[in-house]
Amino acid sequence: MTDLLLKNVRVAANAAAEAVDVLVRGGRIQHIDPCIPAPADVLVEDGGGALLLPGLVEGHTHLDKTNWDSPWYVNAVGPALTDRIENERTWRASTGHDAASHAQALAQAFLREGATRIRSHVDVDTDAGLRHLDGVHATREALAGRVEIQTVAFPQSGLLVRPGTAELLDQALAQGADVLGGLDPSAIDRDPAQSLDVLFGLAEKHGKPVDIHLHEPGELGAFTLDLILDRVQALGMQGKVVISHAFCLGGIDAKRLEGLLKRLAMLDVAVLTTAPPSRPVPGVRACREAGVTIFGGNDGIRDTWTPYGSPDMLARAMMIGLRNDLRRDDEVEWAFDCVTGAAARACGFADYGLTPGARADLVLVDASCVAEAVVTRKPRRLVVTHGVVAVRNGQDAIA
């Protein structure tokens, strides 16, 4: 049933106000008002005065890579990016790692923690072809109506340095990948102009948005970022490009940073941060002040790259807050925005939020305010997706 009356909850945007009820019809929010009479034909749930949050958003992960729900992976890989790329490719080939089953296990774990929308980068390369993408698309189909999964066709091994990858990306977009990914055009492909010309040519051909991993540090990354922004401007792709990681924005001088942030804002190019403690990162405060959309994600979760990560997006919001020295309650709400509204806008997830007409993706937590919800990360009392109660007290409520 997608008709629901959720009674006695406090809306995150006005947590100190009186409790309200939320009426859901056809999987969408119809009304948010105090004391809505219960129609005879709807399921009634008592929220117990809990805080109402919108469904959480994972803006950047890799469902196809995870070992979630598997025996512990012993990580002994070298420190370089290329070490990790080669190690993962070899390990996948030798173990027959199944992207579909692992992706589904992790996506369901996300839902239990209140994440109802996920952007997943998925490896496309000349060894595996589209096998990993097919696996995540199988997960997307299996969980349709519960978790909305966007897929990014991602050339993890590089684009120009692996001949045939461009053709595979072309096929991936034709077969339903939602977004075109990219990777370090200077550091990996070593010909950034050609790499970006190929990448944006494919995006233009298929009418798809772009999400580029940019790990390149300092001035090298800033140089590449300028080349990316040149193409966004030339092709009129404002609002359709994300720069993931963007470590360079945390490692350049103030004047250079100001210029890049101004261009990012003018061209409506969003920035994704995982807020790692080990790298320079784009600042949430600086991005917000410049008018740049900045949002959050985990990156990998328990895979051959890292043993860390969690499907709890409130935990990721807390990491963003810690990394950016966000201490006041209103500042912690910026970190929360990184895994809710800002992430939905940057990824293009439609019909999002706690307003009439939005899709009824709702999360209830026992907290007095958003800052407490982020910091204490209590179990989700209720998770509603598409108007259906999917999780109750951390346990699956539907088969």
C-alpha positions in Angstrom: 0.0 0.0 0.0 1.4 3.4 -1.0 -1.3 5.3 1.0 -0.1 6.2 4.5 -0.9 8.5 7.4 2.2 9.1 9.5 1.1 10.8 12.7 2.9 12.8 15.4 6.2 13.6 13.9 8.4 16.7 13.9 9.7 18.1 10.6 13.5 18.5 10.4 13.2 22.1 9.1 11.2 23.1 12.2 11.9 20.6 14.9 10.9 22.9 17.7 7.4 23.4 16.4 4.4 21.3 17.2 4.1 17.8 15.9 2.5 17.3 12.5 1.0 14.5 10.4 2.0 13.4 6.9 -0.6 12.1 4.5 0.8 10.0 1.6 -1.3 9.1 -1.4 0.0 7.1 -4.3 3.5 7.1 -2.9 3.7 10.9 -2.8 3.3 13.4 0.1 -0.1 15.0 -0.2 -0.3 17.0 3.0 1.8 17.9 6.0 -0.4 19.5 8.7 -1.3 19.1 12.4 -4.0 16.6 13.2 -4.9 15.2 9.8 -8.0 13.0 10.2 -7.3 9.4 9.3 -9.0 8.3 6.0 -10.6 4.9 6.2 -8.4 3.5 3.4 -4.9 4.3 4.6 -2.4 2.6 6.8 -1.8 4.7 10.0 1.6 4.8 11.7 2.3 6.6 15.0 5.6 8.4 14.7 5.9 8.8 18.5 7.1 12.4 18.3 10.3 11.4 16.4 12.2 13.6 14.0 11.2 13.3 10.3 14.0 13.4 7.8 13.8 13.0 4.0 15.2 9.8 2.6 19.0 10.0 2.7 21.1 10.2 -0.5 24.4 8.4 -1.2 26.0 10.6 -3.8 29.1 8.6 -4.6 29.8 4.9 -4.0 30.9 1.8 -5.9 28.3 -1.0 -5.4 30.0 -3.3 -7.8 33.3 -3.4 -5.9 32.0 -4.2 -2.4 32.7 -7.3 -0.4 29.7 -6.5 1.9 28.3 -9.7 3.4 31.5 -11.6 2.6 34.5 -12.9 4.5 37.1 -10.3 5.4 39.4 -9.3 2.6 43.0 -9.0 3.7 44.4 -5.8 2.2 48.2 -5.9 1.4 48.1 -3.6 -1.7 50.7 -1.0 -2.5 50.1 2.7 -1.9 49.8 4.1 -5.4 46.5 4.6 -7.3 47.8 2.4 -10.1 48.6 -0.4 -7.5 45.0 -0.4 -6.3 43.6 -0.4 -9.8 45.7 -3.4 -10.9 45.2 -5.3 -7.6 41.4 -5.0 -7.9 41.4 -6.0 -11.6 43.5 -9.1 -10.8 41.5 -10.0 -7.7 38.2 -9.8 -9.5 39.4 -11.9 -12.3 40.8 -14.6 -10.0 37.8 -14.8 -7.6 34.9 -14.3 -10.1 33.6 -11.6 -7.8 29.8 -11.3 -8.4 28.8 -7.6 -8.6 25.1 -8.3 -8.6 24.8 -10.2 -5.3 27.2 -8.0 -3.4 25.7 -4.8 -4.8 22.2 -5.9 -3.7 23.4 -6.8 -0.2 25.0 -3.3 0.2 22.0 -1.5 -1.4 19.7 -3.2 1.1 22.0 -2.2 3.9 21.8 1.4 2.7 18.0 1.2 2.8 18.0 -0.1 6.4 19.9 3.1 7.3 17.4 5.3 5.5 19.2 5.9 2.1 16.6 5.6 -0.6 18.7 7.0 -3.5 22.2 6.0 -4.6 24.6 7.1 -7.3 27.0 4.2 -8.0 30.0 4.4 -10.2 30.5 1.0 -11.9 33.8 -0.2 -13.5 33.8 -0.5 -17.3 37.1 -1.8 -18.7 38.5 -4.0 -21.4 39.0 -7.0 -19.1 35.5 -7.2 -17.6 33.6 -5.4 -20.4 30.1 -4.5 -19.1 29.8 -7.5 -16.7 29.9 -5.3 -13.5 27.4 -2.9 -15.0 25.1 -5.7 -15.8 25.3 -6.9 -12.2 24.5 -3.5 -10.7 21.6 -3.1 -13.3 20.3 -6.4 -12.1 20.4 -5.0 -8.5 18.6 -1.9 -9.7 15.9 -3.9 -11.2 15.5 -6.2 -8.2 15.2 -3.2 -5.8 13.0 -1.0 -8.1 10.4 0.7 -6.0 12.6 0.6 -2.9 16.0 2.1 -3.7 16.6 4.3 -6.7 20.0 3.5 -8.2 21.8 5.7 -10.7 24.7 4.0 -12.5 27.8 5.8 -13.7 29.8 4.1 -16.4 33.2 4.5 -14.9 36.6 3.9 -16.7 38.5 2.8 -13.5 41.5 1.7 -15.5 41.7 4.8 -17.6 40.2 5.8 -20.9 43.0 6.5 -23.5 45.5 4.2 -21.9 43.1 1.2 -22.4 42.2 1.1 -26.1 38.7 -0.1 -26.5 37.4 1.6 -23.3 35.7 4.4 -25.2 33.7 1.9 -27.3 32.6 0.1 -24.1 31.5 3.3 -22.5 29.5 4.1 -25.6 27.8 0.7 -25.2 27.2 1.2 -21.5 25.4 4.5 -22.1 23.3 2.9 -24.9 22.4 0.0 -22.5 21.1 2.2 -19.7 23.9 3.7 -17.7 22.6 7.0 -16.4 25.8 9.0 -16.2 29.3 9.0 -17.9 32.2 8.8 -15.6 35.8 9.9 -16.0 39.2 9.5 -14.2 42.2 11.8 -13.9 42.7 12.9 -17.5 46.2 14.2 -16.8 47.6 11.7 -14.3 46.2 8.5 -15.7 45.5 9.2 -19.4 48.5 11.7 -19.7 46.7 13.6 -22.5 44.0 15.6 -20.8 42.7 17.5 -23.8 42.2 14.3 -25.9 40.8 12.4 -22.9 38.3 15.1 -22.2 37.4 15.5 -25.8 36.6 11.8 -26.1 34.7 11.8 -22.8 32.5 14.9 -23.5 32.0 13.7 -27.1 30.4 10.5 -25.7 28.3 12.5 -23.2 27.1 14.8 -26.0 26.3 11.9 -28.3 24.1 10.2 -25.6 22.8 13.3 -23.9 24.1 12.1 -20.5 25.5 14.0 -17.6 29.2 13.6 -16.5 30.8 12.7 -13.2 34.6 12.8 -13.2 36.9 11.4 -10.5 39.6 14.1 -10.1 42.2 12.9 -7.6 44.9 15.0 -9.2 46.5 17.3 -6.5 47.3 21.0 -6.4 48.1 22.9 -9.6 47.9 19.7 -11.8 44.3 19.2 -10.7 43.5 22.8 -11.1 44.8 22.8 -14.6 42.7 19.7 -15.4 39.7 21.3 -13.7 40.0 24.4 -15.9 40.0 22.2 -19.0 36.9 20.4 -17.8 35.1 23.7 -17.2 36.1 25.0 -20.6 34.2 22.0 -22.1 31.2 22.5 -19.8 30.9 26.1 -21.0 31.5 25.3 -24.7 28.9 22.5 -24.8 26.3 24.2 -22.6 26.4 21.5 -20.0 25.7 23.7 -17.0 24.1 21.7 -14.2 25.1 18.4 -15.8 28.6 17.9 -14.4 30.0 16.7 -11.1 33.6 16.8 -10.0 34.2 14.0 -7.6 36.8 14.3 -4.9 38.4 17.5 -6.3 41.4 17.3 -4.0 43.0 20.1 -5.9 40.5 22.6 -4.3 42.1 21.8 -0.9 45.7 22.3 -2.1 46.0 25.6 -4.1 46.5 29.2 -3.0 43.6 31.4 -2.1 43.5 33.4 -5.3 43.5 30.3 -7.5 40.8 28.7 -5.4 38.6 31.8 -5.6 38.8 31.8 -9.4 38.0 28.1 -9.7 35.1 28.3 -7.2 33.7 31.3 -9.2 33.8 29.3 -12.4 32.2 26.2 -10.8 29.4 28.3 -9.4 28.8 30.2 -12.7 28.7 26.9 -14.7 26.6 25.1 -12.0 29.2 22.3 -11.7 28.8 20.4 -8.4 31.6 19.0 -6.2 31.5 15.7 -4.4 33.4 15.1 -1.2 34.0 12.0 0.9 35.9 14.1 3.4 38.8 11.8 3.8 41.2 12.7 6.7 44.3 11.8 4.6 43.9 14.2 1.7 43.4 17.9 1.1 39.6 18.4 0.4 37.3 21.0 -1.0 35.9 23.0 1.9 32.2 22.9 2.6 32.2 26.5 3.9 34.2 27.9 1.0 32.0 26.1 -1.6 28.7 27.3 0.0 29.9 30.9 0.3 30.9 30.8 -3.4 27.5 29.3 -4.4 29.0 25.9 -5.4 26.9 22.8 -4.7 28.9 20.4 -2.5 27.5 17.0 -1.5 28.7 13.8 0.0 29.3 10.1 -0.4 31.3 7.2 0.9 33.3 6.2 -2.1 34.2 2.5 -1.7 32.7 0.5 1.2 34.6 -2.6 2.3 36.3 -3.5 -0.9 39.9 -4.1 -2.1 40.6 -0.4 -1.9 39.5 0.2 1.7 38.2 -1.7 4.7 36.2 1.5 5.8 32.9 3.0 4.9 29.4 2.5 6.1 25.9 2.5 4.5 24.8 5.0 7.2 24.8 8.4 5.5 24.4 10.1 8.8 27.8 8.7 9.7 29.2 10.2 6.5 27.6 13.5 7.3 29.3 13.4 10.7 32.7 12.8 8.9 32.1 15.7 6.6 31.3 17.9 9.7 34.4 16.7 11.5 36.7 17.2 8.5 35.3 20.7 7.9 35.3 21.8 11.6 31.5 22.3 11.6 30.5 22.6 15.2 27.5 24.9 15.5 24.1 23.2 15.1 23.4 25.3 12.0 26.8 24.2 10.5 26.1 20.5 11.2 23.0 21.0 9.1 25.3 21.9 6.2 26.9 18.5 6.6 23.4 17.0 6.7 22.5 18.9 3.5 25.5 17.1 1.8 23.6 13.8 2.2 20.1 15.1 1.5 19.0 18.1 -0.5 22.4 19.0 -2.0 23.1 15.4 -3.1 19.6 15.1 -4.7 20.2 18.3 -6.7 23.7 17.4 -7.8 22.7 13.9 -8.9 19.4 15.0 -10.5 17.2 12.9 -8.2 13.7 14.3 -8.9 10.7 14.8 -6.6 12.8 15.0 -3.5 12.1 16.5 -0.1 9.5 17.0 2.6 7.0 19.0 0.6 3.6 18.1 -0.9 4.1 16.4 -4.3 7.5 15.0 -3.4 8.0 11.2 -3.4 7.3 9.9 0.0 10.8 8.8 1.1 10.8 9.4 4.8 13.1 8.5 7.7 12.2 8.7 11.4 14.9 9.0 14.1 14.7 9.6 17.8 16.5 13.0 18.0 15.6 16.5 19.0 17.1 18.1 15.9 19.2 17.5 12.8 22.5 18.0 14.6 21.7 15.4 17.2 20.5 13.0 14.5 23.9 13.4 12.7 26.0 13.0 15.8 24.2 10.2 17.6 23.1 8.2 14.5 20.5 6.3 16.4 18.7 3.4 14.7 16.1 4.4 12.2 12.7 3.9 13.8 11.0 3.9 10.4 12.1 4.1 6.8 9.4 4.7 4.2 10.2 4.5 0.5 7.7 5.4 -2.3 5.1 5.5 0.5 5.8 2.0 1.7 7.1 1.1 5.1 10.4 -0.7 4.2 12.2 -0.8 7.5 11.0 -0.8 11.1 13.5 -0.4 13.9 16.4 -1.4 11.6 14.7 -4.6 10.3 13.3 -5.2 6.9 9.5 -4.7 6.9 8.9 -6.0 3.3 10.2 -9.1 1.7 
